């Protein structure tokens, strides 16, 4: 069952949605919004899986001699390298 929602869009966002429909990429604004939400949910799930994998690897690797600052720097570099930040 699908629920109905009422949303207010800015003019540029509404024009962007209309352009997607006019190009026949989508058939309705609802279809576009549902697709955007689905993609955001998938991206969030992928990010969570990536973090989970990193945590498991870290737990399995044992302790480190790195300082707190080194760990933070390394972690940020890894996130950037994988396009997560």
Secondary structure by P-SEA (a helix, b strand, c coil): cbbbbbbbbcaaaaaaaaaaaaacccccaaaaaaaaaaaaaaaaaaaaaaaaaaaaaaaaaccccccaaaaaaaaaaaaaaaccc
